[in-house]
Every structure is written in structure tokens, then in C-alpha cells.
Amino acid sequence: MTDSKSESNSETRQLLDRVRLLETKVANLERTVKYAQNSRDAIRKTPDRGESYIAEQARERHDKQVSLEAAIGQFWLARIGAIVLLVGVAFLITYPFAMIPRILASFFGFIAVTGMFALSYYWRNTFAYLSQILLGGGFVLLYLATLRLHFFSTSPLVSSKLTGIILTLFVLTISFYFTLKRKSEGLTSVILTLSFATALFSDSMQFALIVIVLSSALSVYLFARFNWRALLVYSLILAYSTHLIWLFNNPVMGHPFQAIEAHHYNLIYLFTYAALFSLARVFRKDNSSMGFTDTLLTFLNGLGILVLGMINIITFFKSQVSLISFYASLFFLLIAVVNWHFLKNKYITSYYACFGYVALSIAIFSRFSSPDYFIWLGLQSLLVISTAIWFHSRIIIVANIFIYIGIYFAYLFQAPSNNFVNLSYAITALASARILNWKKERLELKTDFIRNVYLFCTFVIVLYGLFHAIPPKYISLSWLGAALFYFGMSLLLHNIKYRYLAILTIFATVIHIFLIDTTRLSAGIRIIIFIAVGVVILLLSLFYSKYRKKILSLD
């Protein structure tokens, strides 16, 4: 009886479990059906949403295809067609056809120019882009047709070179007038290119240099008036490139590629247009930063002066390297001062100052012999830091520390140890660290990293200098004296960093005693050194223990 009852209860529980499972499945099915029904209802309420979205996407793809087609058809084909037409007419003007008289070819050229100008004027409102392309092409053809009257011809129509140059300059002047009237930076860049090309085609060094200066001055004026930055950078590149071509005998006109025979006072012209480009921002009276344009313009201008100046020095002024380099450094520093006075632009000022110090380093290196130039190069670091404080420039400070360390390593590897060099570099590093600590607010230095680098250089240089200047048996004592000097500096200046130098120097002294003095010195000297160093270290420890709080409060 009991067994049958338990079996009945077990079947009942299994039946209940199956019912609950069935209820769960039905509930899940109802939720699925309800979700599907809600989705269909939502779609019915907004029946056009999917179709409108698809149609909108299709229209956008079509518009992109149409805009690309329009850009190619309206702009690129116009540009390509104008270039092809321009090249064709240029060949007609310049190529010496035997069956076509020279005067007839020139006549056809001027007729083509007139036609291009007429079409440009006629389409000025309806096809403005094409009109501007034709206008630029017309100016180029007019220039080539005029240039061909005398240049690049065995039997020129205009026999006088002076007349040919005057006619070419007249065409350039008229072209400049009309491009400026349109205020078009692109057309003006084309005419400036022709102007610098004239400097080469004239085949006259003095005339070419004058044209370079005038063209550079014009680009600076246009920058000051219209803020045409790209034109200014482009003109700077053309100016230095044209000058460089002339220094190599103007091979454009068929001359052999070599240095010119005479300098023609080209350095005067070089510094003239270099000054124009470097003062362009001053002429514009705009203190706002141009970002990358400022950096690019300053870098290219400084690099151009240095490269062309070095070519001049190697070619013509080998005996005057120091003098010309010194003048170049004065030029760069003067430009930096002027830019700082009028613009207060840290970047332009810092870049020109760095170029100035590069030129000054070349002047020092060429003026003095080894190891004297290392002394002056080291002391130059103090001058650099002084101007960095004046210009509020962290850039100069960072550049100076790399130059300082680089020069010192060059001294270590190239020259034997010299007491005066070591002393000058130690004094320079110590003074530099002190100046940076004194003027860190003016320089906006947020950390002591650069100052710590100078102090570490002091530590290394003093040890190295004493190691080579003092007799071997007194090296440890001299290092101990340096440690006492640092400790005295820390008390005088209330600065913990000098105590760190003192502690590091003591550690170096102890290492030197145990590794070197114990094996090389006599017993008597070893005893004296051990006792002296031990007493000094103990006295310093006692001093620390007694006056520690007072010393820390002074820091």
C-alpha cells in the first residue's frame, strides 16, 4: 500500500514538471509572436521609411557620380586642354621651322595670344575657371613670344639684347598689373616664375641678381598686402634656386656645369633678399602665428643663406671664412632681435637665433686652432643662454644643451686633455645651471631637467679635468677638495643639488681610492689619503647630524 502511494506521488511530480515546462515554452512562443506583431505594426505605421531611405542613398550616389563627372569635365579637361593648346602654340613660337619665316611664326604667336585673351574676357562671367586658365596661358604665351624675338634664335628679329630684355620686362610688368587687378595668387605665381626665369635667360649675372631682389621684394609686398603665404614660400624657393643655378655658371643657357669665375658681389644681393624674406612678417604687422608656414619660411630662409654662403666661401673666400661667418651670425641675430621687437614671436626669433649661433660656431672654428676653439665654443654657450633669456625661448635652451654636449664629446675624441678647456667647460656648465635656476620663471621651465644635465656635466668634467691636471698621487685629494667646494656652494646658495654633487664626488673618490690608489701608490701616501678622506667624510657626517634641520630649512 505504501509503495503504490509513493509511486503515485512520483508520477504526479513528473506530470507537474512537464506542465511547467509546457507553460514556459508557450510563454516564450507568445512573446515571440507579440514581438513580430509589434514589428509589423511599426512597419505599417511608417510604410515609406525604408523606401525613402533607399531612394535617398541612391540619389546621393548619383550626385557623387555627377559631381565627379562635372569636376573632370569642367575643371580637369579645361586644364588639360589649355596645357595642350599652350604647348602647341609654344612650339609654334619657339621651334625653328625651316618652311615658316621667323617673323610669321612670331606673328602667329601674338595672334594666338590675342585669341586667348579675347576668349578669357568673353568667358569671364559664364566660365570663370576656364577664363582664368586661358588668361594665365595667354600671359605665358605672350612672354614666350616676346622672349623669342631675341633669345634662343640664331637670327633674332630683335638683334639688340638690351631691347629684348626691355621688351620682356615690359611684358612682365603688364602681366603683373592684370594679375594683381584680379587678385589671383595662382596667376601671380605664374608671372613670378617667368620673372625668375628671365634672370636666367638674360645670361647676365648682375641683371639676374637685381631681378631676384626685385621679384623677392614684390612677393614680400604681396604677402604684406594680401597675406599670400604660399606665394611667399614659393618665391623664396625660386630665389635661392635661381641664385644657386647662377653660382654654378647658369647651365640653363648651355654653359658648362662649374663654379662661376668671379663672385660679382653676389653676397650683397643674397643678404638683401634674405633680409626681405626674414622681415616679411614685420612688414605685414601681423603678430598672429602662421604655424607651419612660419617654421617652413624661417627654416628655408636660414638654410638658403647658409648653403649659398658656404658655396661662396669655398669658391671665392676661403681665406675669409671666419669673417664672413661672423657677419652671417650678426645678420641672423639682428633679424632675430627685430622679429622679437616687433612680433614677439618665440619660434621665428628662436630659429633665426639658432642659425646665428651655427654661423658663429663656424666663425670660431675657422678663426682659432685646436684646442683654443673648444674654449671659445664652450664659452659661446653662455651667450646663447643670455639671448634665450632675452627671447623667453626654451627652444634655444634645449638646442644649446645638445650643442654643448656635442662639442664637449668632440673635444674628448679629437683633442688631448687641456686644463684651460676643462676649466672653461666646467665654469660654463656651472654658470649655465645657476642662470637657469635664476631665470626659470622667465623661461617658463616647468622642470629642472636641463639644469640637472648641466650640473651632471659639471660633475663629470671636474673629475675628468682633475684626473688629467693633478699628479696621480693627489687625484683623490683633489676630488675630495671638489666635494668640499660643492658642499660650500650648497651652504652659500642654499641649494640641495650641490650637496648631491658633493656626495657623488665623495663616492667617486672612495671608489678611486680602493680601485687605483691601493695598487699604485706607496704605503705612506696611501695612509695619508685614507686618513684624510676618512676624517673629512666623518666630519661631514657629524655636520649633517648636527645641522640637518637648519640646512633643510635653508633649502
C-alpha positions in Angstrom: 0.0 0.0 0.0 2.8 2.4 0.9 4.7 1.5 -2.3 1.8 2.2 -4.5 1.2 5.6 -2.8 4.9 6.7 -3.3 4.7 5.7 -7.0 1.6 7.8 -7.4 3.3 10.8 -5.9 6.3 10.4 -8.2 4.1 10.3 -11.3 2.3 13.4 -10.1 5.6 15.3 -9.7 6.7 14.3 -13.1 3.4 15.4 -14.6 3.7 18.8 -12.8 7.2 19.3 -14.1 6.1 18.6 -17.7 3.2 21.1 -17.3 5.5 23.8 -16.1 7.9 23.2 -19.0 5.0 23.4 -21.4 3.8 26.7 -19.8 7.3 28.1 -20.2 7.5 27.2 -23.9 4.0 28.6 -24.5 5.0 31.9 -22.8 8.2 32.2 -24.9 6.2 31.5 -28.1 3.6 34.2 -27.1 6.5 36.7 -26.6 7.9 35.9 -30.0 4.6 36.3 -31.7 3.9 39.5 -29.9 7.3 41.0 -30.9 6.7 40.0 -34.5 3.3 41.6 -34.5 4.7 44.8 -33.0 7.4 45.0 -35.7 4.8 44.6 -38.4 2.6 47.2 -36.9 5.6 49.6 -36.7 6.4 49.0 -40.4 2.7 49.6 -41.3 2.7 52.9 -39.4 5.7 54.1 -41.4 5.3 52.4 -44.7 7.6 54.8 -46.7 10.6 54.9 -44.4 12.5 52.0 -45.9 11.8 53.1 -49.4 12.6 56.8 -48.9 15.9 55.8 -47.2 16.9 53.6 -50.1 15.9 56.3 -52.6 17.9 58.9 -50.7 21.0 56.7 -50.7 20.6 56.2 -54.4 20.3 59.9 -55.0 23.5 60.6 -53.0 25.5 58.0 -55.0 24.2 59.5 -58.2 25.0 63.1 -57.1 28.6 62.0 -56.3 29.0 60.4 -59.7 27.6 63.5 -61.3 29.8 65.9 -59.2 32.9 63.8 -60.1 32.0 63.8 -63.7 31.4 67.6 -63.6 34.7 68.2 -61.9 36.5 66.2 -64.5 34.6 67.7 -67.4 34.5 71.3 -66.2 37.9 71.7 -64.4 40.3 68.9 -65.3 39.5 68.8 -69.0 39.8 72.6 -69.2 43.1 72.5 -67.5 44.5 69.7 -69.7 43.1 71.3 -72.9 44.7 74.6 -72.0 48.0 73.0 -71.3 48.0 71.1 -74.6 47.0 74.2 -76.5 49.6 76.2 -74.7 52.3 73.7 -75.5 51.3 73.5 -79.2 51.4 77.3 -79.6 54.6 77.5 -77.7 56.2 75.0 -80.1 54.9 77.1 -83.0 56.5 80.2 -81.5 59.8 78.7 -80.4 60.6 75.9 -82.8 62.6 77.0 -85.8 60.6 75.6 -88.7 62.5 75.9 -92.0 59.4 76.5 -94.1 57.9 79.1 -91.8 59.7 82.5 -91.7 60.7 83.7 -88.2 58.5 86.8 -88.4 55.5 84.8 -89.5 55.9 82.4 -86.5 56.1 85.3 -84.1 53.0 86.9 -85.8 51.0 83.7 -85.3 52.2 83.6 -81.7 50.9 87.1 -81.0 47.6 86.3 -82.8 47.2 83.2 -80.6 47.8 85.3 -77.5 45.2 87.8 -78.6 42.7 85.0 -79.2 43.3 83.5 -75.7 42.9 86.9 -74.1 39.7 87.5 -76.1 38.2 84.2 -75.0 39.3 84.8 -71.4 37.5 88.1 -71.4 34.4 86.8 -73.2 34.0 83.9 -70.7 34.9 85.9 -67.6 31.4 85.6 -66.2 30.0 82.4 -67.8 33.1 80.2 -67.5 35.2 81.9 -64.8 37.5 78.9 -64.2 38.3 78.4 -67.9 38.7 82.2 -68.3 41.4 82.3 -65.6 43.2 79.3 -67.2 43.2 81.0 -70.6 44.4 84.3 -69.1 47.3 82.6 -67.4 48.1 80.7 -70.6 47.9 83.9 -72.6 50.4 85.6 -70.3 52.8 82.6 -70.7 52.5 82.7 -74.5 52.9 86.5 -74.6 56.1 86.1 -72.6 57.5 83.3 -74.8 56.6 85.2 -78.0 58.3 88.3 -76.7 61.3 86.4 -75.4 61.7 84.7 -78.7 62.2 88.0 -80.5 65.8 88.0 -79.4 66.6 84.9 -77.3 67.0 81.3 -78.4 67.4 82.2 -82.1 70.3 82.2 -84.5 68.7 85.0 -86.5 66.6 87.0 -84.0 64.1 89.6 -85.1 65.4 92.0 -82.4 69.2 92.0 -82.7 69.8 94.1 -79.6 69.9 92.1 -76.3 69.1 95.2 -74.3 66.0 95.8 -76.4 64.9 92.2 -76.0 65.3 92.4 -72.2 63.4 95.7 -72.1 60.5 94.2 -74.1 60.5 91.1 -71.8 60.4 93.3 -68.7 57.6 95.3 -70.2 55.5 92.2 -70.8 56.2 91.0 -67.2 55.1 94.4 -65.9 51.8 94.4 -67.8 51.2 90.8 -66.8 51.8 91.6 -63.1 49.4 94.6 -63.4 46.5 92.4 -64.7 47.1 89.5 -62.3 47.1 91.9 -59.3 44.0 93.5 -60.6 42.3 90.1 -60.4 43.9 89.5 -57.0 44.8 86.0 -58.1 47.6 84.2 -56.2 47.8 81.5 -58.7 48.2 83.8 -61.7 50.7 85.9 -59.8 52.8 82.8 -59.0 53.0 82.1 -62.8 54.2 85.6 -63.6 56.8 85.4 -60.7 58.1 82.1 -62.2 58.6 83.9 -65.5 60.3 86.7 -63.7 62.9 84.4 -62.1 63.2 82.6 -65.4 64.1 85.9 -67.0 67.0 86.2 -64.5 68.4 83.0 -66.1 67.6 83.7 -69.7 69.3 87.2 -69.6 72.6 85.4 -69.1 73.9 88.5 -67.2 74.9 87.9 -63.5 74.3 91.5 -62.3 71.0 91.8 -64.1 69.9 88.4 -62.8 70.8 89.3 -59.2 68.8 92.6 -59.5 65.8 90.7 -60.9 66.0 88.2 -58.0 65.9 91.0 -55.5 63.1 92.9 -57.2 61.0 89.7 -57.6 61.6 88.8 -53.9 60.6 92.3 -52.8 57.4 92.0 -54.9 56.5 88.7 -53.3 57.1 90.2 -49.8 54.9 93.2 -50.7 52.1 90.9 -51.9 52.3 88.9 -48.7 52.2 92.0 -46.6 49.1 93.3 -48.6 47.1 90.1 -49.4 48.6 87.5 -46.9 49.6 85.2 -49.8 51.7 82.8 -47.8 52.1 80.1 -50.4 53.4 82.7 -52.9 55.9 83.9 -50.4 57.3 80.4 -49.7 57.3 79.6 -53.4 59.2 82.9 -54.3 61.8 82.1 -51.6 62.4 78.7 -53.1 62.7 80.3 -56.6 65.0 83.0 -55.4 67.5 80.7 -53.8 67.2 78.1 -56.6 67.9 80.8 -59.3 70.9 82.1 -57.3 72.2 78.6 -56.9 72.0 77.9 -60.7 73.9 81.1 -61.3 76.6 80.1 -58.9 77.1 77.0 -61.0 77.6 79.0 -64.2 73.9 79.0 -65.3 73.9 75.7 -67.2 70.3 76.5 -68.3 71.8 78.6 -71.1 74.2 75.9 -72.2 77.2 76.8 -70.1 79.3 74.0 -68.5 78.3 73.0 -65.0 81.0 74.6 -62.9 81.6 77.4 -60.4 81.5 80.9 -61.9 84.8 82.6 -62.2 84.0 85.8 -60.3 81.8 86.5 -57.3 80.1 89.6 -58.8 79.4 90.7 -55.2 76.6 88.3 -55.1 76.7 88.0 -51.3 75.3 91.6 -51.1 72.3 90.6 -53.1 72.0 87.3 -51.1 71.7 89.1 -47.8 69.4 91.7 -49.3 66.6 89.3 -50.3 67.3 87.1 -47.3 66.5 90.2 -45.2 63.4 90.8 -47.2 62.1 87.3 -46.6 63.0 87.3 -42.9 61.2 90.6 -42.3 58.1 89.7 -44.3 56.0 89.2 -41.1 57.3 92.5 -39.8 56.2 94.4 -42.9 52.7 92.8 -42.6 52.5 93.9 -39.0 50.7 90.7 -38.0 51.6 89.2 -34.7 49.4 86.1 -35.1 51.2 82.8 -35.6 51.1 81.2 -39.1 52.1 77.8 -37.6 53.8 75.6 -40.1 54.3 78.5 -42.6 56.4 80.3 -40.0 58.6 77.3 -39.5 59.0 76.5 -43.1 59.7 80.0 -44.2 62.3 80.5 -41.4 64.0 77.2 -42.0 64.2 77.5 -45.8 65.5 81.1 -45.5 68.2 80.2 -42.9 69.2 77.1 -44.8 69.4 79.0 -48.1 71.7 81.6 -46.6 74.0 79.0 -45.0 74.2 76.8 -48.2 74.8 79.6 -50.7 77.1 81.4 -48.2 79.2 78.2 -47.8 79.4 77.8 -51.6 80.7 81.3 -51.9 83.2 80.7 -49.1 84.5 77.5 -50.7 84.7 79.1 -54.2 85.8 82.7 -53.6 86.6 83.4 -49.9 88.5 80.6 -48.4 90.8 83.0 -46.6 87.9 84.9 -45.1 85.8 82.1 -43.7 85.7 83.4 -40.1 84.9 87.0 -41.2 82.0 86.1 -43.5 80.6 83.6 -41.0 80.8 86.2 -38.2 78.9 88.7 -40.4 76.3 86.0 -41.1 75.9 85.3 -37.4 75.4 89.1 -36.8 72.8 89.1 -39.6 70.8 86.2 -38.1 71.0 87.6 -34.6 69.9 91.1 -35.8 67.0 89.5 -37.7 66.1 87.6 -34.5 66.1 90.8 -32.5 64.0 92.7 -35.0 61.4 89.9 -35.1 61.3 89.7 -31.4 60.9 93.5 -31.0 58.0 93.8 -33.5 56.3 90.4 -33.3 57.3 88.8 -30.0 57.2 85.5 -31.9 59.3 83.0 -30.0 59.5 80.5 -32.8 60.7 82.8 -35.6 63.1 84.5 -33.2 64.5 81.2 -31.8 65.1 79.7 -35.2 67.0 82.7 -36.6 69.0 82.9 -33.3 69.9 79.2 -33.7 71.1 79.8 -37.3 73.1 82.7 -36.0 74.9 80.5 -33.4 75.6 77.9 -36.1 77.3 80.6 -38.1 79.2 81.9 -35.1 80.4 78.4 -34.3 81.8 78.2 -37.9 83.5 81.5 -37.4 85.1 80.4 -34.1 86.1 77.0 -35.6 87.8 78.6 -38.6 89.4 81.5 -36.6 91.1 79.6 -33.8 93.2 76.5 -33.8 92.8 73.4 -31.6 92.3 73.3 -28.7 91.6 77.1 -28.4 88.4 76.9 -30.4 87.0 74.4 -27.9 87.4 77.1 -25.2 85.5 79.7 -27.2 82.9 77.3 -28.4 82.2 76.4 -24.7 82.0 80.0 -23.6 79.6 80.6 -26.5 77.1 78.6 -24.5 76.8 81.5 -22.0 76.0 83.9 -24.8 73.3 81.5 -26.1 71.7 81.2 -22.7 71.7 85.0 -22.3 69.8 85.6 -25.6 67.5 82.7 -24.7 66.5 84.5 -21.5 66.0 87.7 -23.5 63.8 86.0 -26.1 62.0 83.8 -23.5 62.9 80.8 -25.6 63.0 77.2 -24.3 63.9 76.2 -27.9 67.3 77.9 -27.7 67.9 76.4 -24.3 67.2 72.9 -25.5 69.3 73.4 -28.7 72.2 74.8 -26.6 72.5 71.8 -24.3 72.7 69.4 -27.3 75.3 71.7 -28.9 77.3 72.0 -25.7 77.4 68.2 -25.1 78.2 67.6 -28.7 81.1 70.0 -28.7 82.5 68.5 -25.5 82.4 65.0 -26.9 84.1 66.2 -30.0 86.8 67.7 -27.7 87.2 64.4 -25.9 87.7 62.4 -29.0 89.7 64.8 -31.2 92.0 66.7 -28.8 94.2 65.8 -25.9 93.1 66.9 -22.4 93.7 70.6 -21.9 93.5 72.3 -18.5 92.0 75.5 -19.8 89.4 73.7 -21.9 88.3 71.6 -19.0 88.2 74.6 -16.7 86.2 76.7 -19.2 83.6 73.9 -19.8 83.2 73.3 -16.0 82.7 77.0 -15.4 80.3 77.2 -18.3 78.2 74.3 -17.1 78.1 75.6 -13.5 77.2 79.1 -14.6 74.6 77.8 -17.0 72.9 75.8 -14.3 72.9 78.8 -12.0 71.5 81.1 -14.6 68.7 78.7 -15.5 67.8 78.5 -11.8 67.8 82.2 -11.6 65.6 82.8 -14.6 63.5 79.7 -14.7 60.2 81.7 -14.4 61.1 83.9 -17.4 61.9 80.8 -19.4 58.8 79.1 -18.2 60.8 76.0 -17.3 58.5 73.5 -15.6 61.2 71.0 -14.6 64.9 71.1 -13.6 65.9 68.5 -16.2 68.1 70.8 -18.3 69.7 72.4 -15.2 70.4 68.9 -13.8 72.0 68.0 -17.1 74.4 71.0 -16.7 75.2 70.0 -13.1 75.9 66.4 -14.1 78.2 67.8 -16.9 80.0 69.8 -14.2 80.4 66.7 -12.1 81.9 64.7 -15.0 84.1 67.5 -16.4 85.6 68.4 -13.0 86.5 64.8 -12.3 88.0 64.3 -15.8 89.9 67.6 -15.7 91.4 67.0 -12.2 92.3 63.5 -13.2 94.4 64.8 -16.1 95.7 68.0 -14.4 96.8 66.7 -11.0 99.6 64.3 -10.3 98.3 60.7 -9.8 99.1 60.6 -6.1 97.0 63.7 -5.4 94.0 62.9 -7.6 91.8 61.5 -4.7 92.7 64.5 -2.6 91.8 66.9 -5.4 88.4 65.2 -5.9 87.9 65.5 -2.1 88.6 69.2 -2.4 86.0 69.4 -5.2 83.4 67.7 -2.9 84.1 70.3 -0.2 83.7 73.0 -2.8 80.3 71.7 -3.8 79.3 71.4 -0.2 80.3 75.0 0.4 78.3 76.1 -2.7 75.3 74.4 -1.3 75.6 76.3 2.0 76.2 79.6 0.2 73.4 79.2 -2.3 71.0 77.2 -0.1 70.6 74.6 -2.7 70.5 70.9 -2.2 71.6 70.0 -5.7 75.2 71.0 -4.9 75.2 68.6 -1.9 74.2 65.9 -4.3 77.3 66.7 -6.4 79.4 66.7 -3.2 78.1 63.2 -2.2 78.6 61.8 -5.8 82.1 63.2 -5.8 82.9 61.6 -2.4 81.6 58.2 -3.7 83.8 58.6 -6.8 86.7 59.5 -4.5 86.2 56.4 -2.4 86.0 54.2 -5.5 89.2 55.7 -6.9 91.0 55.1 -3.6 90.1 51.4 -3.4 90.5 50.6 -7.1 93.5 52.6 -8.1 95.3 54.2 -5.1 95.7 51.0 -3.2 97.6 49.4 -6.1 99.6 52.3 -7.5 100.6 54.5 -4.5 103.3 53.9 -1.9 102.3 52.9 1.6 102.9 56.3 3.1 100.8 58.1 0.6 98.0 55.5 0.9 97.9 56.0 4.7 97.7 59.8 4.4 94.9 59.6 1.7 92.9 57.1 3.7 93.1 59.1 6.9 92.4 62.4 5.2 89.4 61.1 3.3 88.0 59.2 6.3 88.3 62.3 8.6 86.6 64.6 6.1 83.8 62.1 5.5 83.3 61.7 9.2 83.3 65.5 9.8 80.7 65.9 7.0 78.6 63.2 8.6 78.8 64.9 12.0 78.0 68.3 10.4 74.9 66.7 8.8 73.8 65.2 12.0 74.1 68.4 14.0 72.8 70.9 11.5 70.5 68.8 9.3 67.3 70.6 10.2 68.8 74.0 9.8 70.3 73.1 6.4 67.0 71.7 5.2 65.1 74.8 6.3 67.6 77.0 4.4 66.8 75.0 1.2 
